[in-house]
Amino acid sequence: MDKVVLKVEGMTCGGCSGTVEKVLNAKDGVQTVSASHEQDQVDVEFDSSVIALATIETAIEDAGFDVVK
C-alpha cells in the first residue's frame, strides 16, 4: 500500500471534504481517504498496482478542486 498527502485548494467546508472522500472511495484501488478542508489536505492510502497517483489527482480536480504540486 502506498500513502500520499496531497495539498488541495478549494475545499471550503465539510461538504467539500465529503465530496472528495466520496469520489476517491469510489475508485478501485483506493483503501482509505481522509480529507480536511481546515488543513487543505487529503490523505490517501492506495494500491499503486491498481490505481495511479495521477488518476487520484485527476479525480480530485474533476470534482472541482485544485491539487497543488
PAZAPA-4460 file (N, C-alpha, C; in steps of 0.05 Angstrom, whole numbers, plus 32768, in hexadecimal, padded with zeros to 4 digits):
% residues 69
    n_x    n_y    n_z   ca_x   ca_y   ca_z    c_x    c_y    c_z   seq   type   mol
   8011   7FE8   8000   8000   8000   8000   8012   8019   8000     1      M     A
   800A   802C   7FF0   8017   8046   7FF0   8006   805A   7FFE     2      D     A
   8013   806E   800A   8005   8084   8017   8010   809E   800C     3      K     A
   7FFD   80B1   8009   8005   80CB   7FFF   7FF4   80E1   800D     4      V     A
   8000   80F7   8012   7FF2   810E   801D   7FF2   8124   8007     5      V     A
   7FDB   812B   7FFE   7FD8   813E   7FE8   7FCE   8159   7FF3     6      L     A
   7FDA   816F   7FEA   7FD0   8189   7FF1   7FBB   8190   7FDC     7      K     A
   7FA3   8195   7FE6   7F8C   819A   7FD5   7F7F   81B5   7FDC     8      V     A
   7F7D   81C6   7FC9   7F70   81E0   7FCE   7F53   81E0   7FC3     9      E     A
   7F42   81F0   7FCF   7F27   81F3   7FC6   7F12   81E5   7FD7    10      G     A
   7F1C   81D5   7FEB   7F09   81C9   7FFD   7F03   81DD   8013    11      M     A
   7EEA   81E6   8015   7EE3   81FB   8028   7ED2   81F2   803F    12      T     A
   7EC9   81D9   803E   7EB7   81D0   8054   7EB8   81B1   8056    13      C     A
   7EAA   81A7   8069   7EA9   818A   806D   7E9C   817C   8055    14      G     A
   7E89   8189   8048   7E7D   817E   8030   7E91   8179   801A    15      G     A
   7EA3   818D   8017   7EB9   818A   8003   7ECB   8172   8009    16      C     A
   7ED2   8170   8023   7EE3   815A   802B   7ED5   813F   8026    17      S     A
   7EBB   813F   802C   7EAB   8127   8027   7EAA   811F   800A    18      G     A
   7EA8   8134   7FF9   7EA7   812F   7FDC   7EC1   8121   7FD2    19      T     A
   7ED7   812C   7FDB   7EF1   8120   7FD4   7EF3   8104   7FDD    20      V     A
   7EEB   80FF   7FF6   7EEC   80E4   8001   7EDA   80D1   7FF1    21      E     A
   7EC2   80DA   7FEB   7EB0   80C9   7FDC   7EBA   80C2   7FC0    22      K     A
   7EC5   80D6   7FB2   7ED0   80D2   7F97   7EE7   80BE   7F97    23      V     A
   7EF9   80C1   7FAB   7F10   80B0   7FAB   7F09   8094   7FB6    24      L     A
   7EF7   8092   7FC9   7EF0   8077   7FD3   7EE2   8066   7FBE    25      N     A
   7ED7   8073   7FA9   7ECA   8064   7F93   7EDE   8058   7F7F    26      A     A
   7EF8   8060   7F82   7F0C   8057   7F6F   7F18   803C   7F79    27      K     A
   7F1B   8029   7F66   7F28   8010   7F6D   7F45   8015   7F74    28      D     A
   7F4E   8008   7F89   7F6A   800B   7F91   7F6E   801F   7FA8    29      G     A
   7F5A   802F   7FAD   7F5C   8042   7FC4   7F52   8034   7FDD    30      V     A
   7F63   8034   7FF1   7F5C   8026   800A   7F4F   8039   801E    31      Q     A
   7F5D   8050   8024   7F52   8063   8037   7F56   807F   802D    32      T     A
   7F44   8091   8035   7F46   80AD   802D   7F3D   80BD   8046    33      V     A
   7F4D   80D2   804B   7F46   80E5   8060   7F4B   8101   8056    34      S     A
   7F36   8110   8051   7F39   812B   8046   7F33   813F   805C    35      A     A
   7F43   8154   805E   7F40   8169   8072   7F40   8184   8064    36      S     A
   7F28   8191   8065   7F27   81AC   8059   7F36   81C0   806B    37      H     A
   7F38   81BB   8085   7F46   81CD   8097   7F64   81CE   8090    38      E     A
   7F6F   81B7   8089   7F8C   81B5   8084   7F92   81B5   8066    39      Q     A
   7F7E   81B7   8055   7F82   81B6   8038   7F92   819E   802F    40      D     A
   7F8B   8186   803A   7F9A   816F   8033   7F88   8156   8031    41      Q     A
   7F91   8143   8021   7F84   812A   801E   7F98   8114   8022    42      V     A
   7F94   8102   8035   7FA5   80EB   803A   7F98   80D3   802C    43      D     A
   7FA8   80C6   801B   7F9D   80AF   800C   7FB0   8097   800F    44      V     A
   7FA4   8080   8015   7FB2   8067   8015   7FA7   8057   7FFE    45      E     A
   7FB9   804E   7FEC   7FB0   8041   7FD4   7FC4   802C   7FCA    46      F     A
   7FBA   801B   7FB9   7FCB   8006   7FAD   7FD4   800F   7F91    47      D     A
   7FEE   8016   7F8F   7FF8   8022   7F76   7FF9   800E   7F5F    48      S     A
   7FF4   7FF4   7F65   7FF3   7FE1   7F4F   7FD7   7FE1   7F43    49      S     A
   7FC4   7FEE   7F50   7FA8   7FEF   7F46   7FA1   800B   7F3C    50      V     A
   7FAA   8020   7F4A   7FA4   803C   7F43   7FBD   804D   7F45    51      I     A
   7FC0   805E   7F32   7FD7   8070   7F31   7FD1   808A   7F41    52      A     A
   7FE6   8096   7F4C   7FE3   80AF   7F5A   7FD7   80C4   7F48    53      L     A
   7FDF   80C5   7F2F   7FD4   80D8   7F1C   7FB6   80D5   7F19    54      A     A
   7FAC   80BD   7F1A   7F8F   80B8   7F18   7F81   80C3   7F30    55      T     A
   7F8D   80C0   7F48   7F82   80CB   7F60   7F81   80EA   7F5F    56      I     A
   7F97   80F6   7F56   7F98   8113   7F53   7F83   811D   7F3F    57      E     A
   7F80   810F   7F29   7F6C   8117   7F15   7F50   8115   7F20    58      T     A
   7F4A   8100   7F2F   7F2F   80FD   7F3B   7F29   8114   7F4D    59      A     A
   7F3D   811D   7F5D   7F38   8134   7F6F   7F33   814D   7F5E    60      I     A
   7F43   8151   7F4A   7F40   8169   7F39   7F25   8168   7F29    61      E     A
   7F1D   8151   7F21   7F03   814E   7F13   7EEC   8154   7F25    62      D     A
   7EF0   8151   7F40   7EDB   8157   7F53   7EDA   8175   7F59    63      A     A
   7EED   8185   7F4E   7EEC   81A1   7F50   7F00   81AE   7F63    64      G     A
   7F14   819E   7F6B   7F28   81A8   7F7E   7F44   81A8   7F70    65      F     A
   7F56   81B7   7F7C   7F71   81B9   7F70   7F86   81AB   7F80    66      D     A
   7F94   8198   7F73   7FAA   818A   7F81   7FC3   819C   7F7C    67      V     A
   7FD0   81A4   7F92   7FE8   81B5   7F91   8000   81A3   7F90    68      V     A
   8011   81A8   7F7B   8029   8197   7F78   8042   81A6   7F7E    69      K     A
***
